[in-house]
Amino acid sequence: MGLKNKELPKLGFLYLDYVLRFFDHSNFKGWPNKIETVTYHWGNDKDRFIEEVKRKKIDVLIGNVPATAYETFREIARALPNVRFIPSLDTQFSNKSKENVTRFAWKYNLPIPKTYIYYNRKEGEKFLENTTYPKIIKRSYGPSNYGGYFVHKVDSKEEAKELFATKKYHPMYIQDFVPMEADIRVMLIGHKPVCAFWRRAPEGEWLTNTSQGGSMDYMNVPKSVLDLAVRTSKAANAEYWACDIAYGKDGKVHILECATAFAAFPYIRDWIGQYIMWSLSKGRFRKPHLPMFNWEELGKISPDLLRTMRHITFGKYSSSYDGAYFGKRRKMYGEGEVFLHELDSAYKMYNVKERTFEEWPSEKWNYQDRFALKNFKSMKVPALKKEEAPIVSEDESIPAIEISNDDLETLLTSVKGIGKKKLKKLTNRFSHQAIVNILEYEPKILKDVKGIYDSTIEGLMEVWNGYKKAFLKENNDKRKKELAES
């Protein structure tokens, strides 16, 4: 069962000079064919890199791209249309900057702290004059917050202005301060949580990073946190993913960070490698079975020892064999107790499929380069003379076509061949916004769901185009009315 050696895609590791490598051959134990390596040397290396990938006939390039090379690799990916990048450049959109994380969250209606982004310095300073405090200020551009060293809490407009004058952060990226019990890092593979831990600030402090004196533990991560992490991973169409989620003193959860580039013990990278091998081989290699809350038990082991542990595997629950332990073991979860092994069916590991459209094209979403500073001394943005830079708050980035969950379900089930069972398959496989994007850009992706045929897609496109036409007409009429009244 599964693909034979000659039928397997040719894999390549994507490396960059001076950048730590997330994967190596040991993470893909058992892959029968040679895995190539292609290293990007920075500078004017784009054309050479593209030619090397073509020469080695690589089908799948695996590896993370740092923020400083992200836009170059979007160009590289376009030049290699037949090569699959894992993770895709769209999935890695959030790796580039805090602003990108925010825009991603806005689009998919994911809860984040209220956020304000200013490329126009005068507008930003006017905001600092009139807003309430405390506020959080972050350096937007970069793959992480570097242990919290580029995240600042300011308690007054004077402190905020001094910080921007000293640090020269561009754009001005500002968030409301959320009082937190702690934040929680969740790592996922195929949208399934595989590791999660609390990070708590020292007494009297607010930064939770362990490099800043914070502590960590693995016990009793709330259901609301894991559910939000799964939603976020599905929205990003991520083969592997990590979220930092704030758990507020009011019990509410907010996304702080999310990315495909994160620190992980070697055994987690082994799991990702095993998952990718399973996904690309059509079942020749076994899908990793990673029980929910495995991290509570592994977290009891010394981190020094965990760093040396490799290729950890787990057996599946069997009622006849394991019933004495697993069958009776319950866990408080959500609003009641559940059997521990039952959570594995609630949190499935999905086979993430490649998308064939660009969700975040640089022509539209690369604000950092379109509105770059001329120099730090003047803080001038030349592009502002030609085009107004985005001044945005948390309400800005709503998708062009809006449709409620109920309306989308009604639309889908109005098509011949889609009943309640197929609707459930679709909504289990794709998030609400993912379905909207697929209908807009690449409806044939829906054929991955069993029972969806070309005729079904034709029917879907007919009702979707009808909905769009009515939606846009209503929006235009509303806009004309507002203009007439003004």
C-alpha positions as a Python dict, from the first residue, in 0.01 Angstrom:
ca = {
    (1, 'M'): (0, 0, 0),
    (2, 'G'): (125, 350, -75),
    (3, 'L'): (380, 467, -329),
    (4, 'K'): (677, 263, -445),
    (5, 'N'): (1030, 406, -427),
    (6, 'K'): (1022, 534, -786),
    (7, 'E'): (682, 693, -733),
    (8, 'L'): (780, 894, -425),
    (9, 'P'): (841, 1267, -476),
    (10, 'K'): (1201, 1381, -470),
    (11, 'L'): (1265, 1571, -147),
    (12, 'G'): (1507, 1854, -79),
    (13, 'F'): (1601, 2038, 238),
    (14, 'L'): (1591, 2417, 209),
    (15, 'Y'): (1888, 2563, 397),
    (16, 'L'): (2027, 2916, 426),
    (17, 'D'): (2377, 3020, 522),
    (18, 'Y'): (2403, 3144, 883),
    (19, 'V'): (2053, 3019, 971),
    (20, 'L'): (1992, 2731, 1214),
    (21, 'R'): (1855, 2421, 1041),
    (22, 'F'): (1518, 2294, 1162),
    (23, 'F'): (1540, 1955, 984),
    (24, 'D'): (1811, 1715, 877),
    (25, 'H'): (1819, 1359, 739),
    (26, 'S'): (1778, 1205, 1086),
    (27, 'N'): (1427, 1352, 1113),
    (28, 'F'): (1322, 1153, 802),
    (29, 'K'): (1434, 811, 922),
    (30, 'G'): (1333, 541, 677),
    (31, 'W'): (1287, 756, 367),
    (32, 'P'): (1431, 521, 102),
    (33, 'N'): (1552, 772, -157),
    (34, 'K'): (1823, 1035, -145),
    (35, 'I'): (1712, 1368, 7),
    (36, 'E'): (1886, 1658, -168),
    (37, 'T'): (2001, 1978, 3),
    (38, 'V'): (1987, 2324, -152),
    (39, 'T'): (2148, 2616, 32),
    (40, 'Y'): (2066, 2980, -29),
    (41, 'H'): (2379, 3197, 1),
    (42, 'W'): (2210, 3538, 31),
    (43, 'G'): (2311, 3835, -186),
    (44, 'N'): (2225, 3785, -552),
    (45, 'D'): (2181, 3411, -517),
    (46, 'K'): (1819, 3378, -630),
    (47, 'D'): (1879, 3268, -990),
    (48, 'R'): (2150, 3017, -896),
    (49, 'F'): (1925, 2870, -623),
    (50, 'I'): (1636, 2827, -870),
    (51, 'E'): (1861, 2656, -1125),
    (52, 'E'): (1999, 2417, -862),
    (53, 'V'): (1648, 2312, -759),
    (54, 'K'): (1560, 2249, -1125),
    (55, 'R'): (1885, 2063, -1193),
    (56, 'K'): (1830, 1831, -896),
    (57, 'K'): (1470, 1773, -1009),
    (58, 'I'): (1331, 1838, -662),
    (59, 'D'): (955, 1800, -620),
    (60, 'V'): (921, 1909, -256),
    (61, 'L'): (1139, 2163, -70),
    (62, 'I'): (1118, 2137, 308),
    (63, 'G'): (1224, 2410, 549),
    (64, 'N'): (1147, 2746, 707),
    (65, 'V'): (1241, 3080, 553),
    (66, 'P'): (1359, 3363, 783),
    (67, 'A'): (1187, 3701, 774),
    (68, 'T'): (1476, 3871, 595),
    (69, 'A'): (1452, 3628, 300),
    (70, 'Y'): (1074, 3588, 289),
    (71, 'E'): (1000, 3820, -5),
    (72, 'T'): (1286, 3673, -209),
    (73, 'F'): (1146, 3324, -156),
    (74, 'R'): (802, 3434, -268),
    (75, 'E'): (970, 3519, -600),
    (76, 'I'): (1157, 3188, -596),
    (77, 'A'): (834, 2994, -536),
    (78, 'R'): (670, 3166, -834),
    (79, 'A'): (968, 3069, -1050),
    (80, 'L'): (925, 2705, -939),
    (81, 'P'): (551, 2645, -993),
    (82, 'N'): (590, 2266, -996),
    (83, 'V'): (779, 2252, -667),
    (84, 'R'): (583, 2221, -343),
    (85, 'F'): (723, 2419, -50),
    (86, 'I'): (660, 2272, 297),
    (87, 'P'): (549, 2486, 467),
    (88, 'S'): (414, 2697, 181),
    (89, 'L'): (507, 3064, 157),
    (90, 'D'): (145, 3150, 237),
    (91, 'T'): (163, 2939, 553),
    (92, 'Q'): (488, 3117, 643),
    (93, 'F'): (327, 3462, 596),
    (94, 'S'): (308, 3507, 974),
    (95, 'N'): (681, 3428, 1013),
    (96, 'K'): (778, 3759, 858),
    (97, 'S'): (641, 4015, 1103),
    (98, 'K'): (403, 4099, 1386),
    (99, 'E'): (201, 4298, 1133),
    (100, 'N'): (156, 3985, 922),
    (101, 'V'): (39, 3789, 1226),
    (102, 'T'): (-215, 4064, 1291),
    (103, 'R'): (-343, 4074, 933),
    (104, 'F'): (-371, 3695, 930),
    (105, 'A'): (-573, 3706, 1254),
    (106, 'W'): (-798, 3986, 1124),
    (107, 'K'): (-876, 3796, 807),
    (108, 'Y'): (-977, 3477, 987),
    (109, 'N'): (-1153, 3650, 1276),
    (110, 'L'): (-907, 3510, 1532),
    (111, 'P'): (-899, 3686, 1869),
    (112, 'I'): (-593, 3906, 1921),
    (113, 'P'): (-526, 4207, 2145),
    (114, 'K'): (-663, 4525, 1988),
    (115, 'T'): (-388, 4639, 1751),
    (116, 'Y'): (-294, 4965, 1577),
    (117, 'I'): (-38, 4994, 1295),
    (118, 'Y'): (92, 5327, 1162),
    (119, 'Y'): (331, 5386, 874),
    (120, 'N'): (251, 5757, 883),
    (121, 'R'): (457, 5887, 1177),
    (122, 'K'): (243, 6197, 1235),
    (123, 'E'): (-76, 5992, 1251),
    (124, 'G'): (92, 5748, 1490),
    (125, 'E'): (208, 6023, 1723),
    (126, 'K'): (-140, 6176, 1721),
    (127, 'F'): (-272, 5836, 1831),
    (128, 'L'): (-15, 5821, 2116),
    (129, 'E'): (-135, 6161, 2236),
    (130, 'N'): (-498, 6056, 2261),
    (131, 'T'): (-499, 5687, 2351),
    (132, 'T'): (-525, 5528, 2696),
    (133, 'Y'): (-241, 5345, 2869),
    (134, 'P'): (-75, 5105, 2935),
    (135, 'K'): (8, 4989, 2582),
    (136, 'I'): (238, 4723, 2437),
    (137, 'I'): (485, 4831, 2168),
    (138, 'K'): (665, 4574, 1954),
    (139, 'R'): (917, 4571, 1678),
    (140, 'S'): (704, 4435, 1394),
    (141, 'Y'): (958, 4307, 1145),
    (142, 'G'): (1131, 3984, 1243),
    (143, 'P'): (1067, 3615, 1299),
    (144, 'S'): (1020, 3630, 1677),
    (145, 'N'): (1032, 3865, 1972),
    (146, 'Y'): (1383, 3742, 2059),
    (147, 'G'): (1304, 3646, 2416),
    (148, 'G'): (1093, 3954, 2475),
    (149, 'Y'): (1375, 4204, 2414),
    (150, 'F'): (1177, 4385, 2143),
    (151, 'V'): (848, 4390, 2333),
    (152, 'H'): (787, 4688, 2561),
    (153, 'K'): (514, 4795, 2803),
    (154, 'V'): (462, 5173, 2820),
    (155, 'D'): (251, 5348, 3082),
    (156, 'S'): (229, 5700, 2937),
    (157, 'K'): (245, 5895, 2611),
    (158, 'E'): (583, 6038, 2717),
    (159, 'E'): (725, 5690, 2763),
    (160, 'A'): (579, 5574, 2430),
    (161, 'K'): (719, 5872, 2235),
    (162, 'E'): (1061, 5832, 2392),
    (163, 'L'): (1065, 5463, 2303),
    (164, 'F'): (981, 5526, 1936),
    (165, 'A'): (1235, 5812, 1921),
    (166, 'T'): (1506, 5582, 2059),
    (167, 'K'): (1424, 5250, 1891),
    (168, 'K'): (1306, 5390, 1553),
    (169, 'Y'): (1060, 5103, 1510),
    (170, 'H'): (882, 5112, 1174),
    (171, 'P'): (594, 5072, 1135),
    (172, 'M'): (457, 5187, 1470),
    (173, 'Y'): (303, 4865, 1602),
    (174, 'I'): (93, 4914, 1916),
    (175, 'Q'): (-140, 4684, 2109),
    (176, 'D'): (-369, 4718, 2408),
    (177, 'F'): (-221, 4562, 2719),
    (178, 'V'): (-396, 4236, 2815),
    (179, 'P'): (-360, 4139, 3184),
    (180, 'M'): (-257, 3772, 3166),
    (181, 'E'): (-247, 3477, 3401),
    (182, 'A'): (16, 3336, 3165),
    (183, 'D'): (72, 3257, 2802),
    (184, 'I'): (70, 2911, 2650),
    (185, 'R'): (281, 2775, 2363),
    (186, 'V'): (97, 2511, 2157),
    (187, 'M'): (274, 2308, 1887),
    (188, 'L'): (68, 2128, 1624),
    (189, 'I'): (126, 1873, 1349),
    (190, 'G'): (-150, 1829, 1092),
    (191, 'H'): (-364, 2062, 1307),
    (192, 'K'): (-333, 1823, 1606),
    (193, 'P'): (-182, 1960, 1929),
    (194, 'V'): (131, 1755, 2011),
    (195, 'C'): (289, 1969, 2283),
    (196, 'A'): (167, 2256, 2501),
    (197, 'F'): (304, 2435, 2803),
    (198, 'W'): (235, 2735, 3025),
    (199, 'R'): (485, 3020, 3051),
    (200, 'R'): (437, 3229, 3364),
    (201, 'A'): (595, 3565, 3444),
    (202, 'P'): (803, 3606, 3762),
    (203, 'E'): (629, 3771, 4057),
    (204, 'G'): (567, 4141, 3983),
    (205, 'E'): (671, 4112, 3616),
    (206, 'W'): (468, 4084, 3295),
    (207, 'L'): (700, 3915, 3041),
    (208, 'T'): (660, 3536, 3043),
    (209, 'N'): (969, 3442, 2838),
    (210, 'T'): (1189, 3191, 3018),
    (211, 'S'): (1493, 3395, 2910),
    (212, 'Q'): (1344, 3680, 3117),
    (213, 'G'): (1303, 3463, 3427),
    (214, 'G'): (964, 3312, 3344),
    (215, 'S'): (873, 2958, 3449),
    (216, 'M'): (700, 2683, 3252),
    (217, 'D'): (487, 2376, 3317),
    (218, 'Y'): (288, 2130, 3106),
    (219, 'M'): (-20, 2053, 3316),
    (220, 'N'): (-389, 2116, 3244),
    (221, 'V'): (-376, 2337, 2935),
    (222, 'P'): (-737, 2459, 2888),
    (223, 'K'): (-964, 2338, 2610),
    (224, 'S'): (-1022, 2697, 2489),
    (225, 'V'): (-649, 2735, 2424),
    (226, 'L'): (-612, 2410, 2229),
    (227, 'D'): (-927, 2483, 2026),
    (228, 'L'): (-796, 2829, 1928),
    (229, 'A'): (-459, 2681, 1829),
    (230, 'V'): (-634, 2427, 1605),
    (231, 'R'): (-846, 2700, 1442),
    (232, 'T'): (-534, 2903, 1374),
    (233, 'S'): (-340, 2611, 1226),
    (234, 'K'): (-631, 2525, 994),
    (235, 'A'): (-660, 2887, 881),
    (236, 'A'): (-289, 2885, 789),
    (237, 'N'): (-315, 2545, 615),
    (238, 'A'): (-7, 2448, 816),
    (239, 'E'): (164, 2110, 808),
    (240, 'Y'): (328, 2209, 1137),
    (241, 'W'): (266, 2518, 1347),
    (242, 'A'): (313, 2688, 1683),
    (243, 'C'): (95, 2945, 1860),
    (244, 'D'): (161, 3162, 2164),
    (245, 'I'): (-176, 3228, 2325),
    (246, 'A'): (-247, 3472, 2607),
    (247, 'Y'): (-470, 3337, 2881),
    (248, 'G'): (-626, 3648, 3033),
    (249, 'K'): (-718, 3704, 3394),
    (250, 'D'): (-1078, 3714, 3266),
    (251, 'G'): (-1036, 3366, 3112),
    (252, 'K'): (-1040, 3497, 2754),
    (253, 'V'): (-778, 3381, 2504),
    (254, 'H'): (-589, 3589, 2246),
    (255, 'I'): (-329, 3504, 1981),
    (256, 'L'): (7, 3666, 2056),
    (257, 'E'): (233, 3497, 1800),
    (258, 'C'): (207, 3217, 1546),
    (259, 'A'): (463, 3075, 1305),
    (260, 'T'): (618, 2767, 1148),
    (261, 'A'): (960, 2862, 1290),
    (262, 'F'): (983, 2773, 1659),
    (263, 'A'): (1213, 2605, 1909),
    (264, 'A'): (1132, 2234, 1942),
    (265, 'F'): (1296, 1931, 2097),
    (266, 'P'): (1447, 1691, 1838),
    (267, 'Y'): (1176, 1429, 1899),
    (268, 'I'): (908, 1681, 1790),
    (269, 'R'): (1100, 1746, 1469),
    (270, 'D'): (1112, 1366, 1423),
    (271, 'W'): (732, 1357, 1453),
    (272, 'I'): (701, 1630, 1190),
    (273, 'G'): (934, 1437, 959),
    (274, 'Q'): (731, 1118, 1009),
    (275, 'Y'): (409, 1310, 940),
    (276, 'I'): (548, 1459, 615),
    (277, 'M'): (668, 1113, 504),
    (278, 'W'): (319, 971, 566),
    (279, 'S'): (150, 1261, 389),
    (280, 'L'): (368, 1247, 77),
    (281, 'S'): (373, 867, 40),
    (282, 'K'): (-4, 808, 25),
    (283, 'G'): (9, 589, 332),
    (284, 'R'): (327, 390, 271),
    (285, 'F'): (469, 526, 594),
    (286, 'R'): (269, 514, 915),
    (287, 'K'): (96, 827, 1036),
    (288, 'P'): (242, 914, 1376),
    (289, 'H'): (6, 841, 1664),
    (290, 'L'): (58, 1115, 1921),
    (291, 'P'): (-185, 1086, 2214),
    (292, 'M'): (-341, 1403, 2350),
    (293, 'F'): (-168, 1535, 2660),
    (294, 'N'): (139, 1319, 2596),
    (295, 'W'): (327, 1635, 2692),
    (296, 'E'): (209, 1613, 3053),
    (297, 'E'): (399, 1284, 3093),
    (298, 'L'): (701, 1378, 2880),
    (299, 'G'): (719, 1711, 3066),
    (300, 'K'): (804, 1522, 3385),
    (301, 'I'): (1137, 1424, 3229),
    (302, 'S'): (1436, 1654, 3273),
    (303, 'P'): (1475, 1895, 2975),
    (304, 'D'): (1843, 1796, 2955),
    (305, 'L'): (1735, 1436, 2890),
    (306, 'L'): (1445, 1532, 2661),
    (307, 'R'): (1691, 1709, 2431),
    (308, 'T'): (1866, 1376, 2369),
    (309, 'M'): (1553, 1164, 2313),
    (310, 'R'): (1471, 1072, 1953),
    (311, 'H'): (1198, 895, 1758),
    (312, 'I'): (955, 856, 2047),
    (313, 'T'): (652, 645, 1951),
    (314, 'F'): (322, 558, 2117),
    (315, 'G'): (87, 263, 2076),
    (316, 'K'): (-283, 317, 2008),
    (317, 'Y'): (-546, 247, 2271),
    (318, 'S'): (-689, -106, 2264),
    (319, 'S'): (-991, -172, 2487),
    (320, 'S'): (-891, -534, 2551),
    (321, 'Y'): (-523, -472, 2621),
    (322, 'D'): (-502, -121, 2761),
    (323, 'G'): (-841, -103, 2929),
    (324, 'A'): (-698, -150, 3277),
    (325, 'Y'): (-512, 180, 3248),
    (326, 'F'): (-645, 397, 2965),
    (327, 'G'): (-1004, 274, 2981),
    (328, 'K'): (-1050, 398, 3337),
    (329, 'R'): (-834, 710, 3325),
    (330, 'R'): (-1037, 1030, 3310),
    (331, 'K'): (-935, 1394, 3280),
    (332, 'M'): (-1117, 1713, 3366),
    (333, 'Y'): (-1153, 1881, 3028),
    (334, 'G'): (-1384, 2164, 2927),
    (335, 'E'): (-1702, 2138, 3130),
    (336, 'G'): (-1663, 1780, 3253),
    (337, 'E'): (-1456, 1464, 3272),
    (338, 'V'): (-1357, 1264, 2963),
    (339, 'F'): (-1167, 943, 2903),
    (340, 'L'): (-814, 1044, 2805),
    (341, 'H'): (-799, 825, 2493),
    (342, 'E'): (-1127, 970, 2361),
    (343, 'L'): (-961, 1308, 2304),
    (344, 'D'): (-764, 1163, 2013),
    (345, 'S'): (-1083, 1141, 1807),
    (346, 'A'): (-1177, 1497, 1909),
    (347, 'Y'): (-835, 1629, 1797),
    (348, 'K'): (-754, 1450, 1473),
    (349, 'M'): (-433, 1471, 1273),
    (350, 'Y'): (-524, 1588, 921),
    (351, 'N'): (-343, 1533, 594),
    (352, 'V'): (-276, 1894, 492),
    (353, 'K'): (-306, 1938, 117),
    (354, 'E'): (-114, 2180, -105),
    (355, 'R'): (-301, 2489, -221),
    (356, 'T'): (-259, 2602, -580),
    (357, 'F'): (-335, 2971, -534),
    (358, 'E'): (-158, 3260, -362),
    (359, 'E'): (-344, 3390, -61),
    (360, 'W'): (-97, 3663, 43),
    (361, 'P'): (63, 3802, -277),
    (362, 'S'): (343, 4047, -204),
    (363, 'E'): (203, 4305, -445),
    (364, 'K'): (-77, 4362, -198),
    (365, 'W'): (53, 4253, 142),
    (366, 'N'): (420, 4356, 149),
    (367, 'Y'): (362, 4684, 333),
    (368, 'Q'): (710, 4675, 491),
    (369, 'D'): (883, 4727, 156),
    (370, 'R'): (614, 4938, -9),
    (371, 'F'): (625, 5187, 279),
    (372, 'A'): (986, 5154, 389),
    (373, 'L'): (1169, 5437, 564),
    (374, 'K'): (1402, 5650, 355),
    (375, 'N'): (1631, 5675, 655),
    (376, 'F'): (1597, 5653, 1032),
    (377, 'K'): (1712, 6010, 1086),
    (378, 'S'): (1428, 6172, 893),
    (379, 'M'): (1168, 5897, 957),
    (380, 'K'): (1025, 5984, 616),
    (381, 'V'): (839, 5733, 400),
    (382, 'P'): (874, 5840, 33),
    (383, 'A'): (589, 5618, -87),
    (384, 'L'): (344, 5822, 119),
    (385, 'K'): (365, 6096, -147),
    (386, 'K'): (210, 5859, -402),
    (387, 'E'): (-10, 5642, -187),
    (388, 'E'): (-155, 5672, 160),
    (389, 'A'): (-2, 5412, 391),
    (390, 'P'): (-240, 5187, 583),
    (391, 'I'): (-361, 5324, 915),
    (392, 'V'): (-539, 5030, 1066),
    (393, 'S'): (-707, 4912, 1382),
    (394, 'E'): (-838, 4572, 1478),
    (395, 'D'): (-1147, 4611, 1259),
    (396, 'E'): (-972, 4674, 928),
    (397, 'S'): (-903, 4356, 742),
    (398, 'I'): (-1241, 4197, 675),
    (399, 'P'): (-1250, 3968, 368),
    (400, 'A'): (-1384, 4126, 47),
    (401, 'I'): (-1677, 3884, 43),
    (402, 'E'): (-1852, 3844, 379),
    (403, 'I'): (-2085, 3556, 459),
    (404, 'S'): (-2205, 3425, 794),
    (405, 'N'): (-2162, 3062, 901),
    (406, 'D'): (-2535, 2998, 869),
    (407, 'D'): (-2555, 3160, 524),
    (408, 'L'): (-2252, 2965, 402),
    (409, 'E'): (-2400, 2636, 521),
    (410, 'T'): (-2733, 2723, 355),
    (411, 'L'): (-2550, 2809, 32),
    (412, 'L'): (-2354, 2482, 34),
    (413, 'T'): (-2653, 2260, 107),
    (414, 'S'): (-2858, 2431, -165),
    (415, 'V'): (-2638, 2253, -419),
    (416, 'K'): (-2755, 1912, -542),
    (417, 'G'): (-2537, 1641, -390),
    (418, 'I'): (-2443, 1825, -69),
    (419, 'G'): (-2647, 1716, 228),
    (420, 'K'): (-2580, 1727, 599),
    (421, 'K'): (-2319, 1450, 590),
    (422, 'K'): (-2114, 1609, 311),
    (423, 'L'): (-2150, 1950, 475),
    (424, 'K'): (-2000, 1803, 791),
    (425, 'K'): (-1712, 1655, 590),
    (426, 'L'): (-1644, 1993, 430),
    (427, 'T'): (-1656, 2192, 756),
    (428, 'N'): (-1442, 1934, 937),
    (429, 'R'): (-1182, 1952, 662),
    (430, 'F'): (-1183, 2328, 595),
    (431, 'S'): (-1242, 2634, 811),
    (432, 'H'): (-1517, 2884, 721),
    (433, 'Q'): (-1273, 3131, 564),
    (434, 'A'): (-1081, 2853, 387),
    (435, 'I'): (-1404, 2748, 210),
    (436, 'V'): (-1462, 3109, 104),
    (437, 'N'): (-1105, 3133, -30),
    (438, 'I'): (-1137, 2801, -214),
    (439, 'L'): (-1462, 2909, -380),
    (440, 'E'): (-1294, 3235, -482),
    (441, 'Y'): (-962, 3101, -609),
    (442, 'E'): (-943, 2723, -656),
    (443, 'P'): (-1278, 2540, -624),
    (444, 'K'): (-1131, 2213, -754),
    (445, 'I'): (-959, 2167, -417),
    (446, 'L'): (-1302, 2063, -285),
    (447, 'K'): (-1272, 1743, -490),
    (448, 'D'): (-1033, 1619, -219),
    (449, 'V'): (-1348, 1561, -12),
    (450, 'K'): (-1507, 1224, -92),
    (451, 'G'): (-1832, 1262, -285),
    (452, 'I'): (-1757, 1608, -432),
    (453, 'Y'): (-1751, 1583, -814),
    (454, 'D'): (-1709, 1822, -1107),
    (455, 'S'): (-2087, 1855, -1133),
    (456, 'T'): (-2102, 1945, -762),
    (457, 'I'): (-1840, 2215, -811),
    (458, 'E'): (-2028, 2357, -1111),
    (459, 'G'): (-2336, 2388, -893),
    (460, 'L'): (-2135, 2547, -614),
    (461, 'M'): (-1986, 2807, -845),
    (462, 'E'): (-2328, 2898, -981),
    (463, 'V'): (-2474, 2971, -636),
    (464, 'W'): (-2148, 3133, -512),
    (465, 'N'): (-2135, 3374, -806),
    (466, 'G'): (-2499, 3459, -749),
    (467, 'Y'): (-2429, 3534, -383),
    (468, 'K'): (-2126, 3748, -473),
    (469, 'K'): (-2323, 3949, -724),
    (470, 'A'): (-2595, 4026, -469),
    (471, 'F'): (-2339, 4104, -196),
    (472, 'L'): (-2140, 4346, -413),
    (473, 'K'): (-2457, 4520, -534),
    (474, 'E'): (-2572, 4569, -174),
    (475, 'N'): (-2230, 4708, -80),
    (476, 'N'): (-2226, 4946, -377),
    (477, 'D'): (-2577, 5070, -296),
    (478, 'K'): (-2474, 5128, 64),
    (479, 'R'): (-2162, 5319, -43),
    (480, 'K'): (-2361, 5540, -281),
    (481, 'K'): (-2608, 5620, -3),
    (482, 'E'): (-2327, 5713, 238),
    (483, 'L'): (-2169, 5940, -25),
    (484, 'A'): (-2501, 6108, -98),
    (485, 'E'): (-2563, 6173, 273),
    (486, 'S'): (-2214, 6316, 324),
}
